[in-house]
């Protein structure tokens, strides 16, 4: 694994936001959920496609805080344009487990 310098880390803008809506994403090759995440007044609401269907249902995601990279270019996922990368780790079977703060924090907070 190659090392990076701190300045490289600073280029990745990881923020916390609250999921405002979640729906199955029609047309995705792999089962996914369409998210609308509120990152506070500076960034606003952004959309994300996330393959979260093993451990999460859309109804149980609404109101949860998540971490996401907000400064990648948008990416086309089927007919859906994903604006942020919602972050997670693989469980023992490779299914996504969300990266979340363990206490409520203000939306838009930057990871440091």
Secondary structure, 3 states (H helix, E strand, C coil): CCCCCHHHHHHCCEEEEEEEEEEECCCCCCCCEEEEEECHHHHCEEEEEECCCCCCCHHHHCCCEEEEECCCCCEEECCEEECCEECEEECCCCCEEECCCCCCCCCCCECC
